[in-house]
Amino acid sequence: MTRPRQRGFALMMAIFIIVTLAAIGLYVLTVSVSQQEAQSQDERGALAYQAARTGLDWGAYQLLRNAANPFATACAAGVPAAQALNLAGELDAYTANVSCSRAGTHSEAGQTVEVFHILSTGCSDPCGALGPAYVERQLELTLGR
């Protein structure tokens, strides 16, 4: 009784399936890591936005309610003022850099209103240290008093 020659078809099919499954696994891993990084970057961006918003609120408060503060008095005198705020809580890894300038006056309904421009930059600490985790958001506010 003679045996038929074996051609190794099953072995080639097994290698093909293993390589295909490995490629699919690598693709799924790459997509998963990319999604996690995008989510992390989105969260850091939202925190930087909140830091910038905190700086705007602080600057507006100084001009409108705490006019004796050196930041407000310098800005009201026409001298560009700047202040770096070290934040706490969830934002402790972020800084808000707030600047103020007097934009002039505006007459409205017979009253003169002083116009100020506040610029707030929220960034991951330290500001300007570019890297893969660095984020920065900038907000502007124009207000009158």
C-alpha positions in Angstrom: 0.0 0.0 0.0 1.5 3.3 -1.1 0.9 6.5 0.8 0.0 9.7 -1.1 2.5 12.5 -0.9 1.8 15.1 1.8 1.9 18.6 0.4 1.7 20.7 3.7 -1.5 22.6 2.8 -2.8 22.6 6.4 0.5 24.0 7.7 0.4 26.9 5.3 -3.2 27.6 6.2 -2.3 27.6 9.9 0.6 30.1 9.4 -1.7 32.3 7.3 -4.4 32.3 10.1 -1.8 33.0 12.8 -0.3 36.0 10.9 -3.8 37.4 10.1 -4.9 37.2 13.7 -1.6 38.8 14.9 -2.1 41.7 12.4 -5.7 42.1 13.6 -4.6 42.1 17.2 -1.9 44.7 16.5 -4.4 46.9 14.7 -6.9 46.7 17.7 -4.1 47.6 20.1 -2.9 50.6 18.0 -6.5 51.9 17.8 -7.1 51.4 21.5 -3.8 53.3 22.5 -4.7 56.1 20.1 -8.2 56.5 21.5 -6.8 56.6 25.1 -4.2 59.2 24.1 -6.9 61.3 22.4 -9.2 61.1 25.4 -6.3 62.1 27.7 -5.4 65.1 25.5 -9.1 66.2 25.4 -9.2 66.1 29.2 -6.0 68.2 29.5 -7.5 70.7 27.0 -10.7 71.0 29.0 -8.7 71.6 32.2 -6.5 74.3 30.4 -9.8 75.9 29.2 -11.0 76.0 32.8 -7.7 77.5 34.0 -8.1 80.2 31.4 -11.7 80.8 32.4 -10.6 81.1 36.0 -8.1 83.8 35.0 -10.7 85.8 33.2 -13.1 85.6 36.2 -10.2 86.7 38.5 -9.3 89.6 36.3 -12.9 90.8 35.9 -13.4 90.6 39.7 -10.2 92.6 40.3 -11.4 95.4 37.9 -15.1 95.5 39.0 -15.0 94.6 42.7 -11.5 95.0 44.0 -10.3 98.2 42.4 -7.6 98.8 45.1 -5.7 95.7 44.0 -2.4 96.5 42.3 -3.5 94.6 39.2 -6.6 96.7 38.8 -5.0 100.0 39.7 -2.2 99.4 37.1 -4.6 98.5 34.4 -6.9 101.4 35.2 -3.9 103.8 35.0 -3.3 102.6 31.5 -0.2 100.5 32.4 -0.5 97.0 31.0 -0.8 94.6 34.0 0.0 90.9 34.2 -0.4 88.3 36.9 0.3 84.6 37.0 -2.1 82.6 39.0 -1.1 79.3 40.6 -4.3 77.3 40.8 -5.4 74.7 43.3 -7.6 71.6 43.4 -8.3 69.9 40.1 -6.3 72.6 38.3 -3.2 72.5 40.5 -1.1 71.3 37.5 -2.2 74.4 35.5 -1.3 78.1 35.5 -3.4 81.0 34.4 -1.5 84.0 33.0 -3.8 87.0 33.1 -3.0 90.4 31.4 -5.1 93.5 31.3 -4.9 96.7 29.3 -7.1 99.8 29.2 -8.7 100.0 25.7 -10.0 103.6 26.2 -13.3 105.1 26.9 -16.7 104.8 25.3 -19.6 107.2 25.6 -23.0 105.5 26.1 -26.3 107.2 26.9 -24.4 110.3 28.1 -22.1 108.4 30.4 -18.4 107.7 29.9 -17.5 104.0 30.3 -13.9 102.8 30.7 -13.2 99.8 28.5 -10.7 97.1 29.5 -9.3 94.2 27.6 -8.4 91.0 29.7 -6.5 88.2 28.1 -6.1 84.9 30.0 -3.9 82.0 29.0 -4.5 78.7 30.8 -1.6 76.2 30.3 -0.2 73.1 31.8 2.7 73.8 34.2 5.2 75.1 33.4 3.7 77.4 30.7 5.6 77.3 27.4 7.4 74.0 28.2 6.4 72.3 24.9 6.1 68.6 24.9 3.6 65.8 24.1 1.5 66.6 27.2 1.5 70.4 26.9 -1.8 72.1 26.4 -2.8 75.8 26.2 -6.1 77.6 25.9 -6.5 81.4 25.6 -9.6 83.5 26.3 -10.3 87.2 25.9 -12.8 89.5 27.6 -13.7 93.1 26.9 -15.6 94.8 29.7 -16.5 98.3 30.8 -17.0 99.9 34.1 
